[in-house]
Structure formats: C-alpha cells, structure tokens
Amino acid sequence: MRHEKIIKKALITEKADRLREMNVYQFEVIPRATKRQIKEAIEKLFNVEIIDIKTANMPRKPRRLGRSEGYTSAYKKASVTLKAGQKIEIVEGV
C-alpha cells in the first residue's frame, strides 16, 4: 500500500500539542494499517527516525446537535515518538 494512503491526517488537539513538546506526534491512520506500515510511511514521508509507536482504535461516540442525534466516526490513532532533535512541521488549517 502507498505511504500517502496510510496516513490520513495529523491530529491537532490540545493533548496532541502537549505531546509534541515531548516529541510525540499523533496521526489518524487507516484502520487496517499495522505498526510496521505506519512506521515506514512516516519515516519515508517526513524523513525522520521513529523510536516508538503506539496505536489505539478509537470507538464511535454518540453526539447531539439540537434534536438530531448521531455518532462520530470510529478511527485508528497512532502516537509516534521521534528520535531526540527531530521534529515534524504540522501545518494547521490546510
């Protein structure tokens, strides 16, 4: 599978911002991606060296907007720890 297809987007949240200070970056990835595939994709796309990778399947959650009820989408999240001194430039709003 192509590396561009494995990584959907970088997660931009308050928690992700705090983790970036500790050199940990979070990405939304396709659900069937393995840790090895995620590691290869990030190393090739961003030209960095990965020390550790953790994945989590995030469940869907109920949400309401007025009288409308629905669910958020379930997704897979990857937390990637980079080698000291390396970083990834995350562009917000693109």
N, C-alpha and C positions, 0 to 999 in steps of 0.2 A: 504494500500500500504506500502511496506517496506521502511524504512527510507533511506537506501542506494540508492534507486531508485529516490527519490525526489530531492536530491542534486546532480547536475551533476558535478560541479567543482567550485572552488573558483576563483573569478575574480582577476587577477593580472594586474593592470594598475597603472599609476601614480596617478590618482584620488583615486583609492582604497587604495594605500599606504598612501596618506594623510589622508584618513578617518580612517585608522587603528590607527593612532595616537590619534584619538578622540574616540577609542573603538567601531568603526563601521566597520563591515565586510560585503563584498559583495559576493554573490554566484549566479551562474547560476542554475536555477531550472527548473523542467519540467513545461510546460505552464499551465497545469490544476491543479497545486498544489495550495491549499488555504494557507492563512497566518497561520492558526492553524496547518496544516500539516507541513509546513516549520518550525514553531517554535518547534514542537515536535521532528522533525527529527534532528535539530541542537542541541537541548538540550540533546537528547539521544546519538548522535554520538560523540559530543565534551565535554559532561559533564560540561556545562556552563548554566548560567541563563540569559534569554533574557528579556530586559526591553521593547524594541520597535522593530517593524518590518515594513518595507515599501517595497512594490513591485511595479515593473514597467514592462510593456510589451514593449520591445524594437523592433521597426519596422525594416524590412529589408532595406538595403541601396544599391544604385547602386555603383558598383565598376568596374574599368577597369584595365586590365593588358595587355599593348600593344594594339593590335587590338581586343582582346577578351573583351566582356562585359558580366557582370553578376550581381548578387546580393549577399549580405551577408545574412546569415540566420537570421530570426527573433528569439528572445528568451525572456524569462522572467527572470528578475533580482530581487533579494531580498537583501535589505540592512538591516542588523541586528545590533542593539545596545545592547551590553552586559553590565551586571552589573559592576560597578567600581571594579577594581582589578582583573578582569578575562580577559583571552585572549585565542585566538586560534592560534596554531602553523600552519602557512601556509608554505608548502614546495614547493618551485618553481622548475620547470623543471622536475617534476615527472609525 
